[in-house]
């Protein structure tokens, strides 16, 4: 029971990136379809992907009816993440200029108390390892809070221009003793968080769309 509660806390790391998943054509896929997407070949950015040995993982995608420049700007303007992702309480670039390889950023999200652990704030420090302008990003880093730790997350994003907008694909893995103690549950929460992140990105980018 204690392990399950701890994993429930860890799963909330994926929600800083999200609100509620909206109903859109691209997001109306069944759970079977989502599982198929998650099990297909891993996403890469400049030849590098997620952790191939990680037990906690998920992959999903959505279509965004907005120009690729708008989607890219929203996603890479790290300091503004709290404006469109309510659970992100702070986000700060640790360098200046356009997001690029070796850029770092630190962001935080609160995690509520459980019967066995106090409330805490997760501090996530991410480093961009690969980036191709307008096409892909791959970042890595730990997430640390009081009584809660994800040793290493690896997150890959692909942005594919298609007629009428952009298909955004994302895949993430987590490693660490706590999250791996109940990998299926942690993966389920990771899935919820990634789908919600895409929903928020879609809503925000389409609202800021400058071609209509």
Buried (B, 14 or more C-beta within 10 A) or exposed (E): EEEEBBBBBBBBBBBBBBBEBBEBEBBEBEEEEBBEBBEEEBBBBEEBBBBEEBBBBBBBBBBBBBBBEBBBBBBBBBEBBBEBBEBBBEBEBEEEEEBEEEBBBBBBBBBEEBEEBEEBBBBBBBBBBBBEEBBBBBBBBBBBBEBBBBBBBBBBBBBBEEEEBBBBBBBBBBBBEBBBBBBEBBBBBBBBBBBBBBBBBBBBBBEBBEEE
